[in-house]
């Protein structure tokens, strides 16, 4: 049976998945249902560690801030993809990289163990979940919004496999579309899985590493 796949990412972000689907003669729609705009912000004082939850948070942060401003700070990234984007913008050493970017509880526990009593600045969007900060005393962390997430909903043809990359994409997608009950749904990390489950949508698989290769390995089991 040929499959029809939807993923809430742009084609240039999922080159390997495009190749995989083409080889299997599967249909593929790669389309993000959100877009982003730069926010105006200033870098606050009184923190020791900066935490980047995503590659996008890194890229928007460095649109405004010179990397030299972080010379005396410690750097923490939510996964390898975020760390790669940081290295594209700065030569500074990264002090913490989460092993399982898709497992938000694992990231939170590992990060807070590493953080100890140090103060942290969290960089994100207007819709940031800030899961990594849960249970930290409020005086131990600060937040800056470096970009804004906006919905861009549209109707698409129904498919057999749906891959959602963020809670925001889930919300925007469901404004104009429904997921057939017999479809497979893949969540890009625990927060996305939780967003789907809140909508009473059964999640077939949740990525733990936030790597495109993990999606492909899972899809290889399908006929």
N, C-alpha and C positions, 0 to 999 in steps of 0.2 A: 504494500500500500504506500503510495506517495504521500508524503506529509506536506503540510503548509505551515510555515513557521512565521511568527511575528516576534520581533524583538524591539524593545523601546530604546534603541540606540541608532545612531546614524551609520550608514554603510561603511564609512571610513574608519569607524571604531570597531568593526567586527569583520575584518578582512578574512580571517581564517574561517569564520562561520559561513561567510559568503561562498568561499571555495568549497567547503564541506557540502553545503546544500546544492551547489551546482553539480558536483560530482555525483550526488545521489538523485539528481533531477527533482529536488524538492523545491517548492515555492518558498520564497522568503520576502518578507516585508521588513525592512530595517528603517524605523522611523521613531525619533524621539517625540514625545507629546508635551515637552516642556522646552522653554528657551530661557536664556539668562541675560541679565543686564548688570553692568558694573554699578556698585554702590560707592558712595562717598564715605570715607571713614578716616579716622586718625588713629595712630598707634598709641595706645595708652601706656602708662608707666606702672611699675609695681608688680612685675611678673618675671619668672625665671625660665619657664618652659613655654614653647609655642606648639600647639597641637593642630595638625592639618588632617581633617577627616576624609579628604578626597583630592584627586588631582586638580579638579576645578577650583577648589578653595586655594590651592597653591598658585595657580595661574592668575586668578583675580587678585590675590594678595600682592603679587609682585608687579602688577600693573601700576600700583601706587607706591609700594615700599621698596627702597633700595636694599638689596641683600646685605649690605654692610651694616644695616640697622640691627641685624640679628647676630652680630659677631660675638657678643658676650652672652648669648642665650643658648639654651639647649633645645634641640629640634626633635619633635616626635611626629611620626606619620602613621596613618591607619592601615598601611599595607604597602606592598612592593610597588604598585602602580603609582601611589601617591609619592613614594620615595623617589621614583624615577622622574616624576615631574619636578620635584624639588631640586634634584641634581641638574635638571635642564636649566634651572634658574639661578642656582647658587653652588659654589664649590665647598660650602661649609659641611662639616661632618654631621651626619644624622645620628642622634643618640638612641632613638627608639623606633623600631619598625615592627608593627604587629604581624604575627605569623599567619593568622586566619582573619583576613579583613572582612569576610562575609559573616563571621560569627561575632556579633556585637558584644555579647556577654564575655566571650573570651578576650576580646580587645579591651573591654573595660577593666576586667580583673587584672590582666597582665600590665596594662598601662598604669593603673592606680598603685599596683605593687611597686612598679619601677619609679613612679612619681614620688611616693613617700609624702613628705610634708612640703615639697616644693610647690610654688604657685604656678598656675598655668593660664595661658591665653588661648582660647578656643576660637578658631577661624571658620566661618561658615556663611550660610545663606539665611534669608528670612524664614525658611522652613526647616532649619537645622534641628535635628532631634536631640543632639547633645548627649547621646547615650553614654558616652565615655565619662561624662561628668557626674552621672547618677551617684548619689550618696556622698559626694564630696561636700565639705562645708562651703557655703556660698562665698565666704571670705577667701577661699583658696583658689577661686577661678574667676576669670573675666571672659566676656564674649565680644567679638566684633563681627559685624555683618559686612562681608566684602563683595557680595553679589546678591542679586534677587532672582528667585525662581518664579517663572510665570507659566501658566497653562496655555497650551495651544492644541485644543481638541479637534478631532476630525473623525469621520467614519471611515472604516477600512473593511475589506472583505473578511469574512470569518475564516478561521484557520483551525488546525488540529493541535498546534503547539504554541503556547504563548510564553515569552520570556520577558519578565519585567525587571528593570534595572534599578528602580527606586520607588519609594512610596509616592512621590509626586507624580511619577509617570502612571502609576496605578490609578490615582485619583483623576488625573486628566483623561486617561484612556476611557474610563468608565462613564464619563460625562456623555459620550457619544456612542459607546459600543457596549456589547454584552459578550461574555465568554461562554461558549457552548458547554453544557455540563459534562460532555464526554471528552473535552479537550484536556491535554496535559498542560499544567502550569508550572513554570520554573521561576523561582524567586532568586534575585541576585543579592543574597544576604538575608540575615534574620529580620532586619527592620522592614524590608520589602515583603517578606513572608507574613509578618504580623499585619501589615497593611491589607494584604489580600485576605487573610483569615478574618479580619474585622468586617470585611465585605461578604463573609460567608462563601468565599471561594477556596476550594480545596487546592492545596499546594502539593504537587507531585514530587518536587525536588527543590532543595535550597542549597545554593552555592556556599561553600565554606571558605574558599580561597579567593573569590572574586576574580578568577582568571577565565578567559575565553576558552582555554583548553579544557577546563572542567566541564563546561557546557557540552563541548564536542564529545568528550568521553561518555557523558551520559546519553547523548543522542545516538551514539553508535549502537546502542542496544535496541533501537527501534527498527522495525521492518520498513 
